[in-house]
Amino acid sequence: MDTSLLSRLAGYAPVLGQGMLTTLWMSALAIVLGFVGGALLLGLSQPGGRVGVLRGAVALYVSFFRGTPLLVQLLMLFYLPGAAGLDLPPALAALLALGLNSAAFQCEILRAGLAAIPPGQLEAARVYGLSGRQVFRHIQLPQIARTVWPAVVSEAIDVLKGSAIVSVIAVTDLARTGRQIVAGNFRPLEVYVSVALCYLLLSALIVWGGRVVYRHLNAGAPARQA
């Protein structure tokens, strides 16, 4: 390999590393925010909920964030508060956009996990006198976690890749640092290949971490019959 190419790639590393850190922490916080928000939305939309209008509001929220482009949501969250006299820092607007968008998807992921539990198990638990909290802790939660975890990992990768758009509101993430390097040296191919490899590395870390957690979740699970 050309030594000048290697020296240039080595020169990109510190700048791309800073961009990777920004992408990593923002994606991680957005995934956590999305999970908490998704669980809250699911709780508000359960059939046993007391306020029917909340279930309608949750359905509208999920439809909006799943049915509109993430870029549009980001620009709305960045510019709408400004119209009301409230200026959000770009990083905060980006984090909110990613987290609120992910909450809509994670709500549906959790809903699918909850629906996958056979009703007979819940009926049997009630027959044995388990409280609602005990049913959730010992029956629902372990099964939901094992069922939805692969989908949550997939959603985490989607959030990571989707975070590349935050550069449009001047957040210096991995994608933006790549553009800044290209603006200075006019070598787009090698720079964007490097950026792509950085995203691939971060995605591989998420997959690896997800598999470790999945094995832990299944460690005490009963074996499935073929």
N, C-alpha and C positions, 0 to 999 in steps of 0.2 A: 504493500500500500504506500502511496505517496506520503513522504514524511511531512510535506507541507499541509496535506489534508489532515493528518493526525494532529499536527500542532494547532490547526484551526479548530478541530473538534475539541481539543483540550481547552482551547480558549473559550469555547461556548459553554463548557460545563458549569462554571460558577454562576453564570447568568441563568442558564436553564435550570440549575439547581434551585435558585431562588424562586423561579416561576413554579417549579414542581412543589415546593413547600407551600406556596400560596394555594395552588390547586388542591393539594392534599388536605390542608386544614379546612379549607372552605367546603370541599366535598364531604369530609368527615362530619363537620357540624351540620351540613344540610341533610345528610342521611339520618343523623340522630334527631334533628328537628322534624324531619319527615316521618320518622317512626312514631315519635311522641304525638305529632299531629294526627297521623293516621289512626293510631289507637284511640285518640280522643274522638275523632270523627266516627269511628266504628261504634264506640259506646253511645254516642248521641243518636245514631241511626238504627239502633236495635229495635225490633218490634215491640219490646216491652217498655220502651221509653215513654215518659209521661207527656212530653210535649211533641205533638205531631208536627208542628211547624219547624222544629229543629231538624226532624228527619228530612223535610223538604229542603231546608237550607243546606243540609249536608249533600243531598243529591245534586242540588244546583252547583255547589262548590266543586264537587267531584267532576261533574260534567264540564264545567268551565275550564278547570285546570287540565283535564285530560283531552279536551276538545279544541284547545287553542295552542298555538306555537309557544314554546318556552321563551323564544326571543321577544315575542309580543308581551308576554307577561313580565319579562325583565324590564322592558322599556316603560311599561305602565307603572311598575313599582318605583322606577327611578324618576319619572317625570310627574306623575300624578301628585305625590306629596308636595313637590315644588310648587304646583299650581295652588295648593292650599297654604303656602307659606312655610312649609316644613321641608327642609333640604336633608335628605338622607345621604350619608356617605356612600360612595359607590360600592364599597365592600359589603356594607350592611344591606343595601338594596339587592345586591347579587345573592347574598346568603338567604335573604327572605324569599326571593324568587325561586331559588333552587329548593329550599325547604318546603315552601308551600306547594310547589308543583309535585314534589316527591310525596307529600302527605296524601294527596289525592290518589296516587298510585298505590301507596302502601296501605291505605284504607281498604282498597279492593283486594289486595293480597291477603290482608288479615281476615277480611270477610270470607274469602275462599277457604282459608285455613279453619275458620270457625265452623263453616258449613260442612267441612269434611269429617267432623266428629259424628259417629253414628248416634242417633237419638237414643238408642237403646242403652248406651253407656250412661247417659245423663239420667234416664229413668231408673236404671239400676242403682245409681248413686243416691237418688232420692229415697228409694226403697230402703236402703241401708242407713238412712238418716243423716247423710252428709249435708252440711250447710252449703249455702251458695259459694262462700269463700273457699271452703274445702274442695268443692267440685272444680272451681276455677284453678286452684293451686295444684291439685293432684291429678286432675283428669284433663281439663281443657288446655291449660297453659303448656304442659310438656308436648302434647300432640300438635298444638298449633305451631309451637316453635320448630318442631321437626318437619312439619308439613310445609311451612312457608319459608324456611331458611334459604333454600336454593333460589326462590323468587326474590327474596330480600337481597341476596348477593347480586343477582342480575340487576336489580334496581340500583344497587350501589354503583355498579359499573356504568349504568346509564347516566346516573348523576355525575359521575366523574367525567364522562365524555361530554355531557351537556354543559359542564362548567366552562367549556372552551368559549362559549358565547359571552361570558361576563367581560371579556376584553373589550367589547363594544362600548362599555360605559367606563373605560379607562381603569379597570382593575388589572394589575400587572400579574396575570397568571401565566401559566406555561405557554399558552397560545400567543399571548401578547409579547412575551419576551422573545419568542421566535420571530415575530414580525419586526420587533425592534432590531434584532440582529441582522435580519435581511435588509432593513432600511439602511444599515451601515455598511454592509459588505456586498450586497447584490448577488448573493449566492443562495437563492431560494431552495434549490434541490437538496443540498446537503444539510441545510438548516432545518427544513421541514421534515426530512427523514429523521433527523435527530429528535425533533419534537415528537414525531410519531412513536419513535422507540421509547421515549420517556413516558408517554401515555400508556404504551403497551406494558412497560415495567410496572407502572402503578396499578394497571388492571390485573396483572399477574399477582401482585401482592394481595389485592383484594380477594382473588380466587383462592390463593394459598391460605390466607387467613380464614376465609369462609369454609374451606374444607376442614381446617383444624377444629373450628367451632362445631361444624356438622358432625364430625366424629365424636366430639364430646357430648353433643346432644343425643346421639344414638347409642352411647356407651351402655346405658342401662335400659334401653328400650327392648321390649319383647321382640323376638325374631318373627318376621313375617312369613306366613305360609305361602309356598309357591302355588 
